[in-house]
Amino acid sequence: MTKLIERINNYGLLTKIFLVMFISIIAITITITFSTFQMSKKLFTETFSITNSKVLATIQESVENFNYSVVNTINNIEQSGTVKKFLTESDTNTLEMSESYFNMSVQMNRIRTHLDTYDTGITVLGVNGRNFSTNRIYWSITEKALPDHRITLNALDNPKVLSYHYDDLYTDSLKKPAIIASKALIDRNSGEIYGVMYITMQELEFRQFYTSYTSQGNDVAIINGAGMIVSSNRTELIGQKELGLLNHAQEIEKLDLNYKDIEFLEREQIVLTEYLPSLDLYLVNLIDRKLVMDKIIDKKSIVLISILTASIASLFIYFISRRLTRSLTGLVNQINNIAKSNFDHYVTVSGSYETKQVGTAFNFMLDELHEYVRELIATQKKQRNAELAALQQQINPHFLYNTLASIKIMVKQGDKEKAAEMINKLISLLQNTIGNISETNTVEQELTNMKDYTFINQARYGEQIRVNYYITPDCLSYQLPKLIIQPFIENAFFHAFNKKNSGFIHIMIGRERDSLICEIVDNGDGMETNLEKQMPSYKSKRQLFSGIGVKNVNERIKLLYGETYGVEITSPLGEGTKVRIRLPIIESRNNPNLQ
């Protein structure tokens, strides 16, 4: 998991670019797909409404042609004296009745030629109770029921109106709904009603006017003025009263709308309608939007194509982004590795133009940094040499003056051997401190310097202060900075025994794990120290080191070796002083800090 996170971090720029582009592609794809659906839906609605309006017009023309034939038939029947006579004269003898039926049959067959195009039957009912039918199979109503049938009563109530009705009488236990056009027969001279005429057509035949224009989801229904569906390719709707659908049809007709969206039979439907005034019928076209849309618009294919397009675009973006960011990612990794190791390696300049420019700039920056570091090291080295030279030159002039004065007195007193020995010690001390500009000495060389310095001071001031050396032999070859111990011996000589007349100074050098420990311990007066830094208090007289101060030594050690090393002082008043110097183990002069 950690490696995965690290790998993702290494390709952070690629990941971000790819995610942004991927989300953009997905958003654009969804937007385009949704817009395509919406535009297709709108285009389908507009196109379908125009096409179906033409279809409705064609159906309307067919129905009106049928209505025209019906009207011609009615006119011929009303103008026929034979028919009127048959329907109005009283019953006579059998022979006359037979002649009357024969004449009626001949006349009706002649009149029926106006409807030869259609599969219909003609029935007439007279005020004398007689009725005649060319073929009762189309409307199998009994002669007894005909006079009181609602269609008859409606025709008598509205004698001048040709009206179309729906009737679902059963024949041989089979439902055979029929469309019946009815009208009262009126004497044109007297205006008296002498009968009712019925032109019947089975609904299945009537449906042929529009069946060829229907399909699944594209239905036609014919509604009369009472809201009853008298014919439809959806047989379950025939005979149903749908006042809501009638209202929508009337609204479309009234407002002259091309179509209207409605909810019908719990489906979203597009409704187109044509009013047939001569028949007082509404021709309604119902289009199931979802069903038809699903057939016309293959949503599944569109979605799959969109997903495929988005996937290909995403892969293309991924490989392009990876190619564009590979050189930059490689450059970043090189820079990270350089930061972890060292600055001596340069980055490889390759890849795109921008990456080459960044790599070149980085290499130029490394050159500048190297030059700066070299100058800094040289400056620090010069500074350390200058400090060392200053330290070497800080041998107290009074020390030299007093030493030379002591030698002069010894010569006057005739103690020439001791004077000569002091001169030799002084010469050796000056050679090792001033003459040798090297920054470090071995412990053995520094021990010699300390002994020379101690001899000179004891020759001047006596043997009241004894100096003892405890050096482990394995430390004699280790390196340590010059004049790092001498200031503390000098400080003990001149300031530790102001109240006490005598005492000792122990100088101990040994190894403690990876450090070289130098301790200068006296049993003198002690002094006040800074508790936090374990350094002499500025109020103490012991801060008045001659030449080189404790602070100077401490800062010099930290400058050379770091904060781990330095000087610690413990000095209880009246109990003496312990100076502890911690230095690194340096076995060779090749230490880079000392070059």
Salt bridges, closest charged atoms under 4 A:
GLU78 OE2 - LYS183 NZ 3.24
GLU78 OE1 - ARG188 NH2 3.62
GLU89 OE2 - ARG130 NH1 3.48
ASP91 OD1 - ARG130 NE 3.21
ASP116 OD1 - ARG112 NH1 3.42
GLU143 OE2 - ARG136 NH2 3.46
ASP167 OD2 - HIS149 NE2 3.36
ASP167 OD1 - ARG150 NH2 3.85
ASP187 OD2 - LYS84 NZ 1.67
GLU203 OE1 - ARG207 NH2 2.48
ASP219 OD2 - ARG234 NH1 2.88
GLU236 OE2 - ARG234 NE 2.59
GLU251 OE1 - LYS260 NZ 2.42
ASP261 OD1 - ARG289 NH2 2.52
GLU268 OE2 - ARG289 NE 3.04
ASP288 OD2 - ARG267 NE 2.72
ASP294 OD2 - LYS290 NZ 3.17
GLU371 OE1 - ARG374 NH2 2.97
GLU439 OE1 - ARG384 NE 3.93
ASP452 OD1 - LYS425 NZ 3.46
GLU512 OE1 - ARG580 NH2 2.87
GLU512 OE2 - ARG582 NH2 3.28
GLU519 OE2 - LYS578 NZ 3.75
GLU519 OE2 - ARG580 NH1 2.57
ASP522 OD2 - ARG542 NH2 3.96
GLU563 OE1 - LYS558 NZ 3.63
